[in-house]
């Protein structure tokens, strides 16, 4: 279970970091369209980062939990 969680959340962390830089750059371009939100608003970035991390954790935990319940001797024979 730890292996699946580590790989899934590692990819999530890379995506959040790269997406954060891209979003920060995009807010400079879209500054005129934002309503009462400053470009680079830390509260908005923090909230969205937390929401994405929670969704990724849930999306990684469910398959990891299901995979940990399979008997290792039965899994190769199932295919």
GUMAR-243425 format. One record per residue (C-alpha): residue number from 1; residue in three letters; x, y, z. Coordinates in nm, 3 decimals. Layout:
! GUMAR-243425
<site><num>NUM</num><residuo>ALA</residuo><px>X</px><py>Y</py><pz>Z</pz></site>
...
This chain:
! GUMAR-243425
<site><num>1</num><residuo>UNK</residuo><px>0.000</px><py>0.000</py><pz>0.000</pz></site>
<site><num>2</num><residuo>UNK</residuo><px>0.287</px><py>0.235</py><pz>0.081</pz></site>
<site><num>3</num><residuo>UNK</residuo><px>0.443</px><py>0.180</py><pz>-0.262</pz></site>
<site><num>4</num><residuo>UNK</residuo><px>0.123</px><py>0.271</py><pz>-0.446</pz></site>
<site><num>5</num><residuo>UNK</residuo><px>0.062</px><py>0.576</py><pz>-0.225</pz></site>
<site><num>6</num><residuo>UNK</residuo><px>0.420</px><py>0.698</py><pz>-0.262</pz></site>
<site><num>7</num><residuo>UNK</residuo><px>0.413</px><py>0.672</py><pz>-0.642</pz></site>
<site><num>8</num><residuo>UNK</residuo><px>0.070</px><py>0.827</py><pz>-0.681</pz></site>
<site><num>9</num><residuo>UNK</residuo><px>0.131</px><py>1.115</py><pz>-0.443</pz></site>
<site><num>10</num><residuo>UNK</residuo><px>0.477</px><py>1.175</py><pz>-0.590</pz></site>
<site><num>11</num><residuo>UNK</residuo><px>0.322</px><py>1.233</py><pz>-0.931</pz></site>
<site><num>12</num><residuo>UNK</residuo><px>0.060</px><py>1.453</py><pz>-0.768</pz></site>
<site><num>13</num><residuo>UNK</residuo><px>0.325</px><py>1.666</py><pz>-0.601</pz></site>
<site><num>14</num><residuo>UNK</residuo><px>0.508</px><py>1.717</py><pz>-0.931</pz></site>
<site><num>15</num><residuo>UNK</residuo><px>0.181</px><py>1.811</py><pz>-1.101</pz></site>
<site><num>16</num><residuo>UNK</residuo><px>0.084</px><py>2.057</py><pz>-0.828</pz></site>
<site><num>17</num><residuo>UNK</residuo><px>0.423</px><py>2.228</py><pz>-0.837</pz></site>
<site><num>18</num><residuo>UNK</residuo><px>0.434</px><py>2.257</py><pz>-1.217</pz></site>
<site><num>19</num><residuo>UNK</residuo><px>0.067</px><py>2.357</py><pz>-1.232</pz></site>
<site><num>20</num><residuo>UNK</residuo><px>0.123</px><py>2.618</py><pz>-0.962</pz></site>
<site><num>21</num><residuo>UNK</residuo><px>0.398</px><py>2.784</py><pz>-1.162</pz></site>
<site><num>22</num><residuo>UNK</residuo><px>0.184</px><py>2.775</py><pz>-1.477</pz></site>
<site><num>23</num><residuo>UNK</residuo><px>-0.119</px><py>2.914</py><pz>-1.292</pz></site>
<site><num>24</num><residuo>UNK</residuo><px>0.089</px><py>3.191</py><pz>-1.136</pz></site>
<site><num>25</num><residuo>UNK</residuo><px>0.209</px><py>3.289</py><pz>-1.483</pz></site>
<site><num>26</num><residuo>UNK</residuo><px>-0.140</px><py>3.267</py><pz>-1.628</pz></site>
<site><num>27</num><residuo>UNK</residuo><px>-0.282</px><py>3.503</py><pz>-1.366</pz></site>
<site><num>28</num><residuo>UNK</residuo><px>-0.050</px><py>3.774</py><pz>-1.493</pz></site>
<site><num>29</num><residuo>UNK</residuo><px>-0.194</px><py>3.731</py><pz>-1.842</pz></site>
<site><num>30</num><residuo>UNK</residuo><px>-0.555</px><py>3.710</py><pz>-1.719</pz></site>
<site><num>31</num><residuo>UNK</residuo><px>-0.527</px><py>3.989</py><pz>-1.462</pz></site>
<site><num>32</num><residuo>UNK</residuo><px>-0.787</px><py>4.207</py><pz>-1.635</pz></site>
<site><num>33</num><residuo>UNK</residuo><px>-1.048</px><py>3.927</py><pz>-1.622</pz></site>
<site><num>34</num><residuo>UNK</residuo><px>-1.013</px><py>3.845</py><pz>-1.251</pz></site>
<site><num>35</num><residuo>UNK</residuo><px>-1.287</px><py>3.992</py><pz>-1.032</pz></site>
<site><num>36</num><residuo>UNK</residuo><px>-1.171</px><py>4.112</py><pz>-0.687</pz></site>
<site><num>37</num><residuo>UNK</residuo><px>-0.885</px><py>3.863</py><pz>-0.683</pz></site>
<site><num>38</num><residuo>UNK</residuo><px>-0.527</px><py>3.978</py><pz>-0.699</pz></site>
<site><num>39</num><residuo>UNK</residuo><px>-0.292</px><py>3.790</py><pz>-0.928</pz></site>
<site><num>40</num><residuo>UNK</residuo><px>-0.099</px><py>3.544</py><pz>-0.717</pz></site>
<site><num>41</num><residuo>UNK</residuo><px>-0.355</px><py>3.555</py><pz>-0.432</pz></site>
<site><num>42</num><residuo>UNK</residuo><px>-0.200</px><py>3.320</py><pz>-0.173</pz></site>
<site><num>43</num><residuo>UNK</residuo><px>-0.535</px><py>3.217</py><pz>-0.020</pz></site>
<site><num>44</num><residuo>UNK</residuo><px>-0.671</px><py>3.104</py><pz>-0.356</pz></site>
<site><num>45</num><residuo>UNK</residuo><px>-0.356</px><py>2.911</py><pz>-0.444</pz></site>
<site><num>46</num><residuo>UNK</residuo><px>-0.342</px><py>2.747</py><pz>-0.100</pz></site>
<site><num>47</num><residuo>UNK</residuo><px>-0.708</px><py>2.645</py><pz>-0.108</pz></site>
<site><num>48</num><residuo>UNK</residuo><px>-0.688</px><py>2.497</py><pz>-0.456</pz></site>
<site><num>49</num><residuo>UNK</residuo><px>-0.364</px><py>2.316</py><pz>-0.374</pz></site>
<site><num>50</num><residuo>UNK</residuo><px>-0.525</px><py>2.162</py><pz>-0.064</pz></site>
<site><num>51</num><residuo>UNK</residuo><px>-0.834</px><py>2.054</py><pz>-0.258</pz></site>
<site><num>52</num><residuo>UNK</residuo><px>-0.626</px><py>1.895</py><pz>-0.535</pz></site>
<site><num>53</num><residuo>UNK</residuo><px>-0.406</px><py>1.716</py><pz>-0.280</pz></site>
<site><num>54</num><residuo>UNK</residuo><px>-0.710</px><py>1.577</py><pz>-0.097</pz></site>
<site><num>55</num><residuo>UNK</residuo><px>-0.870</px><py>1.451</py><pz>-0.419</pz></site>
<site><num>56</num><residuo>UNK</residuo><px>-0.541</px><py>1.291</py><pz>-0.526</pz></site>
<site><num>57</num><residuo>UNK</residuo><px>-0.501</px><py>1.127</py><pz>-0.186</pz></site>
<site><num>58</num><residuo>UNK</residuo><px>-0.850</px><py>0.979</py><pz>-0.206</pz></site>
<site><num>59</num><residuo>UNK</residuo><px>-0.797</px><py>0.870</py><pz>-0.567</pz></site>
<site><num>60</num><residuo>UNK</residuo><px>-0.473</px><py>0.697</py><pz>-0.467</pz></site>
<site><num>61</num><residuo>UNK</residuo><px>-0.591</px><py>0.543</py><pz>-0.139</pz></site>
<site><num>62</num><residuo>UNK</residuo><px>-0.887</px><py>0.353</py><pz>-0.282</pz></site>
<site><num>63</num><residuo>UNK</residuo><px>-0.690</px><py>0.147</py><pz>-0.539</pz></site>
<site><num>64</num><residuo>UNK</residuo><px>-0.404</px><py>0.100</py><pz>-0.291</pz></site>
<site><num>65</num><residuo>UNK</residuo><px>-0.644</px><py>-0.033</py><pz>-0.029</pz></site>
<site><num>66</num><residuo>UNK</residuo><px>-0.807</px><py>-0.269</py><pz>-0.280</pz></site>
<site><num>67</num><residuo>UNK</residuo><px>-0.468</px><py>-0.393</py><pz>-0.402</pz></site>
<site><num>68</num><residuo>UNK</residuo><px>-0.353</px><py>-0.461</py><pz>-0.046</pz></site>
<site><num>69</num><residuo>UNK</residuo><px>-0.650</px><py>-0.694</py><pz>0.012</pz></site>
<site><num>70</num><residuo>UNK</residuo><px>-0.557</px><py>-0.930</py><pz>-0.277</pz></site>
<site><num>71</num><residuo>UNK</residuo><px>-0.376</px><py>-1.249</py><pz>-0.187</pz></site>
<site><num>72</num><residuo>UNK</residuo><px>-0.033</px><py>-1.242</py><pz>-0.361</pz></site>
<site><num>73</num><residuo>UNK</residuo><px>-0.055</px><py>-1.612</py><pz>-0.452</pz></site>
<site><num>74</num><residuo>UNK</residuo><px>-0.396</px><py>-1.580</py><pz>-0.615</pz></site>
<site><num>75</num><residuo>UNK</residuo><px>-0.333</px><py>-1.256</py><pz>-0.812</pz></site>
<site><num>76</num><residuo>UNK</residuo><px>-0.101</px><py>-1.404</py><pz>-1.082</pz></site>
<site><num>77</num><residuo>UNK</residuo><px>-0.340</px><py>-1.695</py><pz>-1.142</pz></site>
<site><num>78</num><residuo>UNK</residuo><px>-0.639</px><py>-1.463</py><pz>-1.198</pz></site>
<site><num>79</num><residuo>UNK</residuo><px>-0.506</px><py>-1.344</py><pz>-1.532</pz></site>
